[in-house]
Amino acid sequence: MSVSAEPVLPALFVDVPAVVPNVIVDLRYAGPNNFVGVRVDGYEAERALLTRPAAEAAARVAEGLARQGLVLKLLDCYRPTRAVAHFARWAADTNDLGTKADFYPDHDKPELFDLGYIAGRSSHSRGSTLDLTLAHASDGTELDMGTPFDLFSERSWPASLAVTDAQRDNRRLLAAAMTDAGFEPFLMEWWHFTLKGEPFPDTYFDAPIR
């Protein structure tokens, strides 16, 4: 395992909208609408970056879902390691509970790392992991997945029975499309997928998003 401190990312990284047609970009850590409550370190621009193999796999997903009138909505892609460090500082501040009701009502801050909802080293920093949901191409409204992005709760687990059948079906639709294109899901988050055979499996990049 290595941590890259290079000021720029390798040439293999691309802007996802340049590869994936009609994708919606809504990077939550580039603004205050996230569990930290502020723009996260390293997100200096709302640019969705992935390795080219991951972006091309996402393009295959988008192509298939377009026939159903759906588009991909990206919530997070490449994540600098300095952002993960920001999460750790936030978690250590037990006096800051401003986002608890919306993002972690079932747990205390220290539990979020212990239970695996937040990783001390994120696969996002390797450049081939993305968080996303599905939206209607006609008006951009999201499909109902039962919980919002980054709700740290067992209700967000893809197999949770605490959501409706229709919501579970939407989760299955997303998961099936992603796994068919070569992504691996995460058992605790319906929105999180990592490309199998990713090009940088042991390198965690820290170049800021600009």
Secondary structure, DSSP 8 states (H G I E B T S, - for coil): -EEE--SS--TTEEEGGGTSTT-EE--GGGSS-STTSS--TTB-S---EEEHHHHHHHHHHHHHHHTTTEEEEEEE----HHHHHHHHHHHH-TT--TTHHHH-TTS-HHHHHHTTSS-SS-GGGGT-EEEEEEEETTT--B---SS-TT--SGGGSTT-SSS-HHHHHHHHHHHHHHHHTTEEEETTEEEEEEETT-S-TTEEE---B-
